[in-house]
């Protein structure tokens, strides 16, 4: 059985149904596309968590579709900032308690404001990191939105090859 992470414990406390799915980590490819293949979901249903900083609000968290990139103007507007930048990799763990490739929008060190792309509602089930590399949470978008108290908006753009 998979490890119980802080994220899973929070879901348990809130009586939110979820499934933990383990997969083999490839240190050389922590991409959401790789994770989607390993857990058997289309990339549209695998959401990645990005930690950013707004010029007015400070640290914020974004959840976007795995094959998209963060739309900085979109999240700035939604979060009440003029400018938003993704935090440096070295800041991720001290801010969240999670390491790259294992950042969950649930159970961070502090309760940061969470923003999700509206596309999340296009799916019956999505996957996000459970807080460890090699472990995904499968759950309903409505439950993730509720637990994280997320605000929804257009905050991602498709990555063009």
N, C-alpha and C positions, 0 to 999 in steps of 0.2 A: 504493500500500500504506500502511496505517495506521502511525503512529509506534510504535516499540517503547518502552514505558514501563517503569519499574522493576518494576511489577507483572507485566508480560509477561515480562521477563527472569527474574524469580524463578520464574515458571511454567516457563520453558524450562529453567532449571537443575535443577528438580525433575522434568523430563520429564512435565509435566502437559499433556494436550491441551486446547487452547482455540481460540476464534475471536475475532478483533478485529472489531468492527462500528462503523463511523463513522456519525455522524448530524449533522445541522445543529443547532447550539446556538441556543436562543432565550433570550437573556439575561433576558428578562422572565418566563420560566417554566422554572425549572430542576427542576421537580417530576419525580418518578419516573413519574407518570402520563404526562406529556408524553414522557419518554424512551421508555417502553414503546411508545407509539404510533409513535414515529419509528424504533425498531429492529424493529418488527413482532412483539413478544411480548406475551402477556397480562400485565397488571399483576402478577398473582400470581407471575410468574417473574422480575420485575425487583426486585432487592433494593437498598435504600439503606443507606449506611453513616453511622452517627451516632456522634459522639465525645462521651463523657460523662466525668464525674469522680465517683468514689465517695469517701465520707468516710474509708474505711480503705485502699483500694487505689490511690487516685489515678486517673489517666487509664485509661479502658477504651473499647473499641470495640464497637458493636452493629451487626449486619446484620439488617435486618427487611424484610418484604415491603413493596413500594413504596406500597401504599395503606393501610398500617397506621401506627400511632404507637407510640413506645417506651413499654412498660409499666414505669415507673420502679420500682415495688415488685418486679416480677418480676425485673428485671435486678439490683436491689440484692441480693435473696436469692441468686440464682445466682452473683453475683460476690463474695459474702461481705461486702457493705456493708450498713450500716443505711439509708443514704440515698445516692441517685444523682441528679445533675443533669446536664443536657445542657450542654456547654461553650458559651460565647458564640462567636458567629461570628468575632470578631476573634482568638480563640485557635486556631481550627481550623488555619490554615496554619502558624503557628509550632510547633504540636504535631505535625502530621502531615507537613508538606511539601506538602500538597495544598490546592487552593482549593475553596470550596463549589461543588457540582455536579460535582466531579471527585475526590471522596475515595474511594480504593480501600481495602478492608480488607487488601490485600497491599502490602508495600513502603513502609510509613510510616517516618518518621525513626527511630522507636524501635519495639521489639517490644512493643506493648501487648497485654494480654489481650483476646481477641476472643470475643464471645458472639453466637450466632445463634439465631434462633427455630426451633423444631423443625419448623415448616411448610416449611422449606427442603428437607427430605427428601421432600416430596410431589411433587417435580419431577425429571424426567430431566436437564433443563438449566435453568440460571438465568443471569441477567446481573447483573454488578456493574460499577461504574466501573473503568476501566482506569487511572485516575490522571490523566486529562485530561478536561476538558469536551468532549463530542462523541465520546467513545470508550468503548465498553462491551466487557467481556470476557464471552463466553459460555462456560460450562464446567459440568461436573457438580458438584452440591453436595458429593458425597463428596470431590472433589479440593480444593474451596475450604476445606472443613472441615479437611482434612489439612494443607494448606499454611499455614493461619493458626493451626493448633492450637486451633481454636475449641471452646468448650463450648456445648452445646445446652440450651435450656430455653424455657419460655413467656415471652417477653420483649416481645411486641407485642400490641396490641389493635386491632381494626378501627376505623377512623375512621367515626363515624356522621355522616351529612350533617346 
